[in-house]
Amino acid sequence: MSLSLDQGTKPAGLEIRTCDFGSLRNTVYLGNYEISLWDFLVAVAYVLTNTDLEPNDPRLQFVRYVQSMGEVDGYNHGQKRLEASASLVFPRNPTPRC
């Protein structure tokens, strides 16, 4: 299963998918790129912490979303997954400044 990114991504429709989670690979596919789970999480941490917050910064909503997560029964018997109790809805992304 994949997710199509369209909130300001160029080109629209860039797909992200995960594969081999729970194995030694733990790979995130972003378009044609293969990113290790660890590098993906480092990138997320970088985006969250590299610049000062602005009014209504969407990073705050994202952090609240992650904080609301808990373990629930997984899709496969005997497995667990994360599920959030908060929603994650952002307005359309404005044109980047950099």
Buried (B, 14 or more C-beta within 10 A) or exposed (E): EEEEBEEEEEEEEBEBEBEEEEEEEBBBBBEEEEBEBEEBEEEEEEEBEEEEEEEEEBBEBBEEBBEBEEEEEEEEEEEEEEEEEEEEEEEEEEEEEE
